[in-house]
Amino acid sequence: MFTEQERFMLSIIVVVYFCLLFVFSLYINQRKIKTYEDYNVAGRSVSMFPIVLTFVGTAIGGSILLGFMENGYRLGMGQHWLNAGILITGIITASFLVKKIRQIGEKHHMVTLGDFTALRYGEGARIPTVISVLLAYCAITGMQFVAIATILNLTLGLSMTVGIIISWLLLTAKTYFGGLKSVVWQDAVHGTIQTIGIVVLFIVILWVSGDWEGIAANAIEMGESASLSVMNISVSEVLVYLFTIGGYQFVRQDLWQRFWAAKDYKTAMYGYWISIMLAFLIGVMVIVIGVLTKYGLQMTTIAPSLVYYESIGAVFQFPLVAIMIIALMATIISCADSFFMAASSSIINDIIKPCMNHASEQKMLKYSRYSVIFVSIIALFLALYMPQLVVLWVIGTAMLVSGLLAPAVIGLFWKGATQTAGISAMWIGLCLAVVWQLAGHPFGIHPVFIGLPLSTLTLIFVSWLTKADAASNIWTEAK
């Protein structure tokens, strides 16, 4: 794909880019990170511009840019339903959840979902919460290792295994020193680069592809005219996306942490509204780029997983190709370090901190960094075991949704949910989803359609049986 000279130039660009990010993380570590909250929730002082771009940066990662584009190329316009599912749940979150999440988190100085479930259902809720979060975020973090390894494979000629290990080392080192404060400010840069890059690529490919009649004629000639219809997707596939990747938006720990990291409620609310609309538009463009690459540019024999690289090579000269590689790197890194922090925060905040009464800020900072290393090792093994981007994402989110969606979201609104019911619902939803996944989806049923319904029914039924088992009254305290 690239000549030896081009690979040499790209290798220099990639190395310099990572070095700059690492130096910035060291700067933030020395000048800005003094407390446990600085490291894990950016000191709760993030302003509008960085909060919007860090929301976008975590929403648009390697799975969106590479995975959505690949799906658009292979499966057509019907993949917009995946993106629509994310938008729908984002709108619901902004309309009904953000205010409560922000109020409760601000009142109780929350850092993780485990803080909320422990307040709502008792300290026993922390462990199933941590397990659910780790299953999802370690999988998603591993997915970013795979995405960066693909870049290193195509640009530098490294094997996927070596690329995954290198990306693990680089991202772990950067996140280890910088914490969430560094992540948020780097996302401001990454979010700008990735948004401009995707918009430019979309416009250029749209222009090169010609009019819609010609695109449709190409699809008809290939016998794939249905791929140009947004209805070209099965109901079951839509539901899987809606209840996994869509449902995951409600209980994304990285989102909850950013709601708490914003300097005030208005910043969190308006920043999130702007970001979900922007992320949706970017998702639309990404899918359309995949479709147009096949039927507009008529690149019908390329590997679907390489659509991004092949498309930028087809419409840009090498200097612009190098810039688009940087845009891709920015997209992936902005997600990877955010997911690092979400998972590692659960370990330090929900497992280590409760066992360390009156620990100093310096000790908590040290263990926060150790938690990043622990998460990175789990994510590394997942990336090496299952290097399929969207598959890994869907599996991870299914575990999180099955274990936490009903107890967390229903628990925000329904005062009748009891402690016993909440903890039972978490364990039952999580365990059933994991067992169903390991069993290979018996009867063709996705794990989320087993774990989530039974978790919800458990929460309702056990609450009815244990009415006297009152949960903490979080509403009057948060007003």
N, C-alpha and C positions, 0 to 999 in steps of 0.2 A: 504493500500500500504506500509506503514511503521509501525514498532512496536512502542510502547510507548517510549522505550529507544532511538530508532532512531529519533523519532520526537523531543524528548528533546534535543538531540545533534544537530539536524538541527536548532532548534529554537535558540540555543546559537550561532551557526555559522551565522545565518541570522542577529541576533541582533548585534553581534560584527561587521559584515560587514557594516551594516548601520551606526553604531557608528563611524567606521573609516572614512567612506565617509563624515559624518557630521563634524567630527573634521578637516578633510582636507579642507572642505568648509570654516570653521571658520578661518583656517590658511590663506587661500587665501584671505579671506575678510579682515583680519587684515594687511597682508603684501603686497598684490599685487593689491588690488582694491582701487584706489585713485580717479578715474575719471569716468564720464559717459561712455566713450568709453572703459575703462577697463572692465566695467560690461557688456556692450552690444555687443562689438566686440573684446574682449580680447586684447585691446590695439593695435590692428593691427600689432602684432609682432610674430605670431605663426610660428614656424619653421617646417621643412619637416616631421620629425617623428610624432609629435603630429597631424599635419594637415592631414596626411594620415589616421591615426587611428581614428581621430574624424570624418572624412568623412565616414569611414567604420562603426563606431559606430552609426552614424545617419542613415546609409543605412540599417544596419542589426539590426532590433529591434524585439520586441515580435511578431509583426505581421508576420515578415519574418520567424523567427525561429519556432514559434508555428503554425502560420497560414499556411505557405508553407508546413510544415511537415504534418499537418492535411490534407491539400488538396492533397498532394502526396499520403497519405494513402487512402483517400476516392476516389480520381478521377484518380490517376495514373500519368504517365510520361507526359501527355499532359499539365500538369501545368507548365512545363518548359517554355511555351510561356509567362506566366506571368513574369517570371524572364527575358526572352529575351526582352520583351517590355521595362523593366527598363534599360537593357544594351543598347539597340538601342538609347533610348532617352539620356542616359548618354554619349554615343559616340558623338551624335549630339551636346550636350551641350559643351563637351570638345573641339570639332572641330570648332564650330562657335560662341558660346556664351560667354565662359569664358573670353576671351580677352576683349571684349567690356564691359562686366559686371565689370571686374576688373578696367579697365581704367576709366570708368565713375564714379564708386564708389570711387576710389582713388582720383580723381579730386575734387569731391564734398563732400567727407567725409560722404558717405552714410552709414546708419545703417539698413534700411529696404527697402522692395519693394516699400513702400509708398513714400520714398525719390525719387526713380526713377520715379514712375508714376506721382508724383507731378512736378518733373522737366520736364518730357516729356509732360504732359497734363494739368498742372496747379494744384493749391492747391485743387481744387474740386475733384481731383482724389484720395485723401487720404482716404476718408470715404469708398467708395466701395472697395478699396484695403484692408483696415483694416477688413471690414466685411468678405471678401473672405478668408483672412488669418486666422481670428479667427474661422470661420466655419470649416476649414480644420484642423488647429493645435489643437484646443480644442478637436476635435473628436479623433485625433491621440494620443494626450496626455492621454485622457480618456481610450484609448485602452491599453496603457501601465499600467494604474491602474488595469485594468482587468487582464492583464497578470501576474502582481505581486500578485494580489489577488488569482489567481489560484495556484501559488506556495505556498502561505500561507495556502490555503485550503488543499492542499495535504500533506504539511509537518507538519503543526501545527494543522490541523483540524478546522481552523476558517471558518466561513461561508463566502460566496463570498461577501456579503454586508459589513461585518466587515473588510474583507481583502482589499476591495476597499478603504474604509475609512482610514485604517491604511496606505496603500501605498500612498494615497493622502497626509496625514499628513507628512510622512517621506520625500517624494520627494519634497514637497513644502518647507519644512524647509531647506533641503539641497540646493535647487536651490535659495531660497530667499537670503541666505548669500553668495553663491559662484559666481553667475553670470556666464557669458560665459567663463571667464578665468578658473574658476574651472572646468566647464564642459569639456573644451578642454583637460585639463591635466588628468582628471579622465578618459576621453575617451581613452587616450593613454594606460592606464592600462586595462580598460574594453575591448578595441579592441583587445589587446593581448590575454587576457584570453578567450574571446569568440571565436576568430579565432582558437586558439590551441584546445579548447574544441570541437568545431564542427568537425575539421579535425580528431581528435582522435576518436570521435564517428563514423564518416563516415568510417574510416579504419577498426575499430573493427567490425561494423555491416556488412561491405562488406565481411570481412574474415569469420565471423560466418555464413553468408547466403549461402556460398558455390558457386558452379559454376552457370553460367547463365542458363544452360539447366535445372537444378533442379528448379530454380526460375520460369522459364517459364512453367515447368510442373505443378508446384503448382497453377499458375494463370489459366492454362487451366483446371485443375481439378475443380477449383472454378467457371469456366465459365466466367472468367474476363481477358482473354488473351489480349483484346484490351487495358487494362490499362497499358500494358508495351510499348505501342506505343506513341511516342511524338505527333502523329497526332490525338490522342484520345481527341479532344476538338473541340467544335463548333466554327465556324467563329465569331459568334456574341459574344461569351465569350472572344475570343482573342481581339476583337475590344474594348470591354468594358474595359478590362485590359489595353490595349494600350493607350486609350484616357483618362483613369482616373489615375491609378497608374503610367503609362508611361508618360503621358502628364504632370502630377504633377511634374516630375523631372525638367522640364523647369522653373517652377515658385516656386520652393521650397525656401522659405525665409531662412531656415537654411543653405542651400547651398550658396545662395548669400552672406549671412553674413560671411561664412567661406572663400569665395573668397576674401572678404574685410579684413578678420582677418589675413590672411596669410601675412608674413613679406614682400613678394614681388610677382610679377606676376609669375615668374618661380616656386616658391614654390606652389602657388595656382594651376597652370596648371599641373605640374608633379605630385603633390600630388593627384589631382583629377583623373588623368589618372590611376595611380596605384590603387586607391581606387575602381574605378568602375570595373576594372578587378577582383580585389580580392573579391569584393562584389558579382559579378556574379558567380564566382567559389564557393563561400560559399552557394549562393542560389541553385546552382545545387546540391551540396552535401546534403543540407537540404531536398530538394524534393526527392532525391534518398533514403535518410534515411527513409522517410515516406513510399515509395513504398516497400523497402526491409523489413521493419518491418512487412508488411502484407504478402508478398509473399516469402521472404527469411527466416525470423524468424517464419513465419506462425502464427503470433499473429492476428487472424481473428475476435476475439470476444471482443476486447477492445474498449473503447469509443474513437473515432477519435481525440477528443480534448485532450486526454491524451497520445498521441503517444510518445511524447518526454520522459515523465516520465516512461512509460511502457518500452520503448526501453532501456533506461539507466539502469533500474532495471533488465532487462533480460540479459544484457551483462557485467555488472560491479558488483563488490562487494560494500558494503555500503560506505567505505571510498572514492572510486572513484565516487559513486553516489553523495555524498556530494559535491565533487569538481565540478561535472557537474551541480549541482543546483546553485553553485556560478557562473559558466559560463553563465547559463541562466539569473541569476540576473544581471550580468554585461551587457549582451546583452540588456535587457529591460531598465535598468537605463540609459545606454548610449544614448538611443533614447529619453526617457521620458524627461530628463532635457534639452536636445537640443530643443525639441518641446516647452517646457515651455518657453525657452528664445526667440524662434522665435515669438510666439504669444504675450508674454508680451512686447517685443521690439516694436511691432506695436502699442500697447496701449500708452506706454510712448512717443515714438518717433513721432507718427502720430496723436495722439489725444491730449495728455497733453502738450507736448513740444511746439507745435505751439501757444498754449494759454498762455505760460509762457515766455515772452520775458525777456532775461537777467537773467534767474534763475541761482542760484549758482550750482556748481558741486554737493555739498552735498544735495541740494534739489532735483536735478535730480536723484541722486542715490537713495534717499528715495522713490521717486515716481516710479522708476524702480522696486524696491522691492515690492511695493504695487501692481504693475501691475502683478507680478508673482502670488500673492495671488488671484487676480481677475480672472486670467486665470484658475488657479487651481480649483476654485469653479465651473466654467462653465464645465470644463473637468470632474469634479466629477459627476455632474448631468447627463452628457452624458453617462459616464461609468455605472451608476446605471440604466439608462433608456435602454441602448442597449449594453449589454455585449458580442456581437459577434465580434471577432477580425477583420477578413478580411472585413466583411460587413460594419463595422464602418469606416474602412480605406477607402474603395471605395466610400462611401457616402461623407465623408469629402473632399476627393480629387476631386470628381466631382464638388463640389461647387467652389473650388479654380480654377480648370481648366476652368470651364464655365465663371467665372468672369474675370480672369486675363490673361489666356494664350495668347489669340489673341492680346489684347492691349500691353502686356509687350513684347512679343517676336517679333511681327511684328513692334512694336514701336522702337525696337532696330535697325532695318534695314531700314524701310520705312520712308523716310522723309515726305512723303505726308500725313501721318496720322495726323489728326488735333485734337485740344484739345476737341472740341465738340464731335467728333467721338469717341475718346478714352474713355471719361467719359460715353457716351451713351452706348458703347459696354460693359463696365464693369457692369453697372446697369442692362441692358437687359439680358446679359448672366447669371449673378448671380440670379436675380429675377426669371427668367424662370426656372432655375435649381431647385431652392428652391420650387417653386410652383409645379413643376412636381414631385419632391420627396414627398411632402406632399400629393399630389393627388394619390400616390401609383403607379407611372409609368404607366399612361394610355397607352393602346394598346401594353403593354409590352416593351415600349421604355425607355431606361435608360436616366436619366436627362442630362447626358453629351452630348447625341446625339441631344438634344434640345438646351441647353444653349450654347455650344461651336460653332456650325454652325451659329446660329443667332447672337452671339456676333461677329464672324468674318465678317459676311455679313454687320452687322451694322457699324463696323469699316470702311469697304471699301466704302459702299454706302454713309454714312454720310460725310466721308472725301471728296468724290466727290462733294457733295452738298455744302460743307463749305470750299472750297479751300482757301479762304482768311483768314480763321481762323488758322493762322500759329502756330504750336507748337514750343516749345523751340528748338533751334539748339544745340543739345547735342553732335554732332559729332565733329565739329571744336573745341569745348571747351575741349573735352576729348583727343585730339590727343597729 
